[in-house]
Amino acid sequence: MTTRVATGRQIGVSGVAVAVAGALTSALGYLVPVIGARGLDAADLGALATVLAIAAIVSVPGTGLQIAVAVHRARHPGAVAGPAGWLTAAVCAGVVALITPIAAPLLDLPPTLVLLLAVQTFTVVAAGRWLGELQGAGRFLRLAAGMVVLAAGRYGGLIAGLLLGAGLVTSMMIGAAVSLLIPVVLALLTPPGSAQAAGLSRKIITACSATLAMLIVSYADLILARHVLPAAASGAYAVGTVLTKGALWAPQVVTVLALPRLAQGSRRALTIAVTLVAGCGAVLILASAVAGELAFRLAGGPDYTHLAEYAPVFAATGACYALVFVLVNAQVAAGARWPSAALWAATAVLVVTAEWLVPHTLAAIMWCALGAAVLALAGTAAATVHRQRALAAAVP
């Protein structure tokens, strides 16, 4: 009983630490455009927003790298990513650098900004190697510390430059310079491994593809709303998606803690993770239904409280994607080859439906988004069940 209580306490402390680190990361990310809006002119602010959007996309492989390394480390204690981590970071940074001659004039960005982004992309993606080793080894308190290091290195220099009034390009230079410290500090924070990882490249590609698909399917409705709705309606829709993202990311600490056990084939861990995430989603949907007006007031201000009736729908979309995230991670952990197949299919259905088959209204796009989330969840759940049955049948 004492051991069980101690274990439960450790899990609770680890969960709180990871959740706080995740919240700090999000806060620093939101702080950059807020500070930029107060110190930059409109042109530079637009450039900053564009760079941040590109950074969010090109850093996705870092999350995929973390997942793949965590799964491998959980299955093979002591294994380290080795060259695979550096190669992933180098490829991502190289892609950003190569698109500079096209992206800079197309997006009206100074070429220096894009090259500085390439430097930061390398360090941010490379961080996934050490975070994955810590996660796979179950060193969650160190993982939380590593997440803070990554957030501080990713945003700290840029924030400092903006606060000092250094201007956009100089602030990005400071940010890129500070980000170079991320691999150094994370390497010191991570205990050394005892074996090189073999066969990791395919797992990294699979995990990166799944992470990219998750990002695209969960943001596709926001992009479509911007495309097909009038400006005012698309702005209102953007406020609604704040509830979607809240329901999506609120329970992600569960997946972080469960992944090492999922990699070891624990069906109990999968059941507990799905139950906890589903319960969190149900609570958030119920809260949105009861206090929809308050939810929209907090998300966008009093001008959007008339959309209160839609709050549960936006929350339900995020809750579905939260479950999808758990199941996709479970498939990656189980060695599935195409864990993102259902996500790409749901994205295609959403685009076709929203673009050509329904009226271009806020409500129609919102319901299409929920339908796509349900479709992605159903497909991912079916694939997960099939995979679990195949693994169970393979055990003598």
MOVEN-V386589 format. One record per pair of residues at least 24 apart in sequence whose ideal C-beta (glycine too) atoms are under 10 Angstrom apart, sorted by the first residue. I is the first residue (numbers start at 0). GAP is how many residues later the second one is. Records with the same first field share a line. If there is no record, write none. Layout:
I: GAP  GAP
This chain:
9: 128  130  131
10: 129  246
12: 127  128  131
13: 124  125  126  127  129  130  239  242  243
14: 125  129  238  239  241  242
15: 124  128  237
16: 123  124  125  126  127  128  130  131  236
17: 117  122  123  125  126  129  234  235  236  238  239
18: 125  231  232  233  234  235  237  238
19: 124  127  128  233
20: 119  120  122  123  124  125  126  127  128  129  130  232  235
21: 122  125  126  129  227  228  230  231  234
22: 128  226  230
23: 120  123  124  127  128  131
24: 122  123  125  126  127  129  130
25: 125  219  223
26: 124  128
27: 120  123  124  126  127  128  130  131
28: 26  27  122  125  126
29: 125
30: 124  127  128  131  132
31: 122  123  126  127  130  139  143
32: 129
33: 125  128
34: 123  124  125  126  127  128  136
35: 122  123  126  132  135
36: 125
37: 124  125
38: 122  123  124  125  126  127  128  129  132
39: 122  125  127  128  131
40: 126  127
42: 65  125
43: 66  69  123  124  125  127
44: 123
45: 61  62  63
46: 60  61  62  63  66  121  122  125
47: 61  65  110  114  120  123  124
49: 53  57  58  59  63  64
50: 56  58  59  62  63  65  66  69  107  117  121  124
51: 65  103  106
52: 54
53: 42  45  49  53  55  59  60  63  67
54: 41  62  65  66  69  99  103
55: 159  163
56: 39  64  155  158  159  162
57: 34  35  37  38  41  59  60  62  63  66  67
58: 33  58  61  62  64  65  66  68  69  91  95
59: 32  65  68  148  149  151  152  153  154  155  156
60: 27  28  30  31  34  60  63  64  67  143  144  146  147  148  150  151
61: 26  27  30  59  60  61  62  63  64  65  66  67  69  70  88  146  149
62: 61  62  65  68  69  144  145  147  148  149  151  152
63: 24  61  64  68  139  140  141  142  143  144  145  146  147  148  150  268
64: 24  27  60  61  62  63  64  65  66  67  135  138  139  142  143  146
65: 59  61  62  63  64  65  66  67  68  69  70  77  80  84  138  141  145  190  193
66: 61  64  65  68  69  136  137  139  140  141  143  144  188  189  192  196  261  262  265  266
67: 60  61  64  68  129  132  133  134  135  136  137  138  139  140  142  143  264  265
68: 59  60  61  62  63  64  65  66  67  128  131  134  135  138
69: 58  61  62  63  64  65  66  67  68  73  137  186  189  190  192  193  259  262  263
70: 61  64  65  129  132  135  136  188  189  191  192  193  258  261  262  263  264
71: 60  61  64  125  126  127  128  131  132  135  191
72: 59  60  61  62  63  64  65  66  120  124  187  190
73: 58  61  62  63  64  185  186  187  188  189  190  191  259
74: 61  185  188  189  190  258  260
75: 60  117  118  119  120  121  122  123  124  187
76: 59  60  61  116  117  118
77: 55  59  113  114  115  116  117  118  119
78: 54  57  58  114  115  116  117  118  119  121
79: 49  50  52  53  110  112  113  114  115  116  117  120
80: 45  47  48  49  51  52  112  115  116  119  123
81: 47  111  113  114  115  116  118
82: 113  114  117  118
83: 45  112  113  114  115  116  117  119  120
84: 40  41  42  43  44  45  47  48  98  112  115  119
85: 36  39  40  43  97
86: 39  114  117
87: 34  37  38  40  41  112  113  116  117  120
88: 32  33  34  35  36  37  38  39  40  94
89: 31  32  35  36
90: 31  34
91: 26  29  30  32  33  34  116
92: 24  25  26  27  28  29  30  31  32  33
93: 24  27  28
94: 26
95: 24  25  26
96: 24  25
108: 59
109: 58  59  62
111: 56  57  60  61
112: 55  56  59  60  63
113: 58
114: 57  61
115: 42  53  55  56  57  58  59  60  61  63
116: 55  58  59
117: 58
118: 53  54  56  57  58  60  61
119: 33  34  37  38  52  55  56  57  58  59  60  62
120: 55  58
121: 54  57  58  60  61
122: 27  30  31  53  55  56  57  58  59  60  61  63
123: 26  29  30  55  58  59
124: 83
125: 53  56  57  60  61
126: 26  27  52  55  56  58  59
127: 58  76  79  80  83
128: 54  57  58  61  68  75
129: 52  53  55  56  57  58  59  60
130: 55  58  59  125
131: 58  65  68  72  75  127
132: 53  57  58  59  60  64
133: 52  55  56  57
134: 121  122  124  125  128
135: 123  124  127  128
136: 53  54  56  123
137: 119  121  122  123
138: 50  51  52  121
139: 113  116  117  120
141: 44  47  48  49
142: 46  47  113  114
143: 109  112
144: 40  41  44
145: 36  39  40  43  44
146: 39  109
148: 32  33  34  35  36  37  39  40
149: 29  32  33  35  36
150: 31
151: 26  27  29  30  33
152: 25  26  27  28  29  30  31  32  33
153: 24  25  28
154: 24
155: 25
156: 24
201: 133  135
202: 129  130  132
205: 125  126  129  130  131  132  133  134
206: 121  122  125  126  132  133
207: 132
208: 123  129  130  131  132  134  135
209: 115  118  119  121  122  126  128  129  130  131  133  170
210: 114  117  118  121  128  129
211: 128  131  132
212: 111  115  126  127  128  129  130  131  132  133  134  163
213: 34  107  110  111  114  115  125  126  129  162
214: 128
215: 124  127  128  130  131
216: 104  107  123  125  126  127  128  129  130  131  133  152  155  156  158  159
217: 26  27  30  31  99  100  102  103  104  106  107  125  129  151  154  155  158
218: 25  26  128
219: 126  127  128  130  131  134  148  149  152
220: 93  96  126  129  130  133  144  145  147  148  149  151  152
221: 143  147
222: 128  131
223: 126  127  129  130  131  136  141  144  145
224: 129  135  137  140  141  143  144
226: 124  127  128  133  138
227: 126  127  128  130  131  132  133  136  137
228: 125  131  132  133  135  136
229: 130  131  132
231: 71  130
232: 127  128  129  130  132
233: 128  131
234: 65  68  69
235: 60  64  67  68  70  71  74  126
236: 70  73  77  124  125  126  128  129  132
237: 61  62  66
238: 56  57  60  61  62  64  65  68  75
239: 55  56  59  60  64  67  70  71  73  74  75  77  122  125  126  129
240: 58  73  76  77  125  128
241: 53  54  56  57  58  62  72  76
242: 41  42  44  45  49  52  53  55  56  57  64  67  68  69  70  71  72  73  74  75
243: 69  70  71  72  73  74  75  76  77  78  122  125  126  129
244: 54  69  72  73  76
245: 38  42  49  52  53  68  69  72  73
246: 33  34  36  37  38  40  41  67  68  69  70  71  72  73  74  75
247: 33  36  67  69  70  71  72  73  74  75  76  77  125
248: 69  72  73  76
249: 27  30  31  33  34  65  68  69  72
250: 25  26  27  28  29  30  32  33  67  68  71  72  74  75
251: 25  28  70  73  74  77
252: 24  27
253: 25  26  68  71  72
254: 67  70  71  72  73  74  75
255: 73
257: 68  71  72  75
258: 67  70  71  73  74
259: 73
260: 72
261: 64  67  68  69  70  71  72
262: 66  67  69  70  71  72
263: 69
264: 68  69  70  123  126  127  130
265: 64  67
266: 63  121  124  125
268: 61  64
269: 56  57  59  60  63  64  114  118
272: 50  53  54  56  57
273: 49  52  53  56  107  110
275: 50
276: 42  45  46  47  48  49  50
277: 41  42  44  45  48
278: 40
279: 39  42  43
280: 34  35  37  38  39  40  41  42
281: 33  34  37
282: 32  36
283: 27  28  31  32  34  35  38
284: 26  27  28  29  30  31  32  33  34
285: 26  29
286: 24  25  28
287: 24  25  26  27  28  30  31
288: 24  26  27
306: 55  56  59
308: 54
309: 52  53  56  57
311: 58
312: 50  53  54  56  57
313: 52  55  56
314: 55
315: 53  54  57  58
316: 49  50  51  52  53  54  55  56  57
317: 51  52  55
318: 54  58
319: 49  50  51  52  53  54  55  56  57  58  60
320: 25  48  51  52  55  56  59
321: 51  55
322: 50  53  54  57  58
323: 49  50  52  53  54  55  56  57  60
324: 55
325: 54  58
326: 49  50  52  53  54  55  56  57  58  60
327: 48  52  55  56
329: 50  53  54  57  58
330: 49  52  53  55  56  57
332: 54
333: 49  50  53  54  56  57
334: 52  56
335: 47  48  50  51  54
337: 45
338: 41  44  45  48
339: 36  40  43
340: 38  39  42
341: 33  34  35  36  37  38  39  40  41  42
342: 29  32  33  36  37
343: 32  35
344: 27  30  31  34
345: 25  26  27  28  29  30  31  32  33  34
346: 25  28  29
347: 24
348: 26  27
349: 25  26
